[in-house]
């Protein structure tokens, strides 16, 4: 993959994470600008690595069947774990569900942009 493609995908992800983070931070929510950018860009980088490794393995061993979606699945599993840690129950009140969903959402945006799915990622920001 061309270096400019990598940079564009990461920058698009950074913008997507910032859009969600600025909205959350403006309302004083727990996961704000820095957190959403970190999660989104980390997911994007994971997808870029997955795509790069897929091409590398196919070149070295054309008869193998690598699965580029495995790293993305790992990212989503990890976000589920982090999201579960963000949810707190106090009596009848449950807090942090929207924070968990926001982190999961920006990770999906990062995976979309990291995988070169510009339309899906862009529509996800709107």
N, C-alpha and C positions, 0 to 999 in steps of 0.2 A: 504494500500500500504506500502511496506517495506521502511524504512527510506533511505536505500542505493539507492533505485529506485528514490526517491525524489531528493537526492543529485545528482545522475547521470543526471537526466533530467535538473536540474537547471544548472549544469556545462556545459552540451552540449549546452544549450541555451546561456549561457554566452560566450562560444566560438563562436557560430554563430553570436551573436551580436557584438562581438569583431572583427570578420573577416570583417563584413560590415562596422563597425565603423572605423577601421584602414584604410580601403580603402578610405572612405569619408574624414577622417582627413588628410590623406596624400595629398589630393587635395584641402585642405583648405575649405571644405564645412561646412555649418552651423551645421548640426547634425552629430557630430563626435563620437568618441569612447564612451564617457560616456553616451551620449544620447541614442545611439543605444543599449548599454548594458542595460540601465535602462528600456527602452521600451520592449525589448525582455524578460528580466527576469520578469518584471511585468506581461506580458501576460502569461508566463509559470506558474507563481505562481497562477494567476487567474484560469488557466486550472487545476492545481493541486487541488485547493480548490473546483472547480466544480466537479471534479472526486470524491473527498473525500465526499462532501456533497451528491452526487448522491448515493454512497454506503450507507451512513448513513440513508438517507431518505428511501431507498428501504428496509433496515433492519428494521426500525421502523414501516413503513407502507407499507407492501408488495403490497397492492392493489392500491397504488398511482402510478401516472405516471410522475415522475420528468423528467425534460428536462436538461441534462448536457450541452447542446449546448447554453443555454441562457446566461451564463456568457461569453462564447466566443463571442457571438453576441454583448454583451455589450462592450467588449474590442474593437471589430472592429468598433462599432459606435463611441466610444470615440476616436479612432485613426482617424476616418474621421473628427471629430470635430477639433482635434489638427492639422491634416494635412491642413484643410481649413485655420486655423490660420497661417500656415507657408507660404501660397501662397500670394504673393504680386503682385499687378498690378501697374505698373508705365507707364502710357501712353499706348503705343503699346507693351510694354515689360512685360512679366509675369515671376516672379522669385519664386522659392521655390517648384515647382512641383516635382522635383526629391527628394528634402528633404522630402516632404509629402509622396511620394511613398516609400522611403527608410524606413521611420518610420512605415508605414503600413506593409511593407514587413517583417521587423524584428519582428513585432507583430505576424504575421502569423507563422514565424519560432518558436517563443516562444510558441504559441498555439500548434504547431505540436509536439515539444519536450515535452511540458507539458502534452499532451494527449498520450504520449508514441509512437508516430508515428516516429520512428527512421529513417526509410528509407526516408520518405517524408522530414523530417527536414534536413537530411544529403544531399539529392539531392538538396535541396534549397540553401545550402551554396555554392555548386560547381558552 
